[in-house]
């Protein structure tokens, strides 16, 4: 049996792969871990052939049962190093996002499946830090707007925004 942490990590990947597949976006994983868990690229037509675009986003996956919801935000204590990696990205670099999978406290409720459906609970939110780096040693409290729900349409929009940003 794998650890709870490894289960959470696997669920975050499964959620990402499902959303990316629906969006028509490829997911690749860097060989070494330097704070990027996934590289997301859209597939585009080049002449009569499909090709992976050079534009996309980098993602750090997080999965947690220790989050809270307010009327407008998801509250989470993000690892300070992950936050500072996002802040360190300079204009002209591919943006780095955190995708936070908010799981219920009980692992038995994370997944339901039958012949007709597969349900992963709860949902995933996207976050991109801006502002000064943190000097906190462990974590930084972040508020993610609940409107930052990671859907296939949202993923396509994030990649389009990154392309626009890189082209200016």
Order of alpha helices (4+ residues) and beta strands (2+ residues): alpha-beta-beta-beta-beta-beta-alpha-beta-beta-beta-beta-beta-alpha
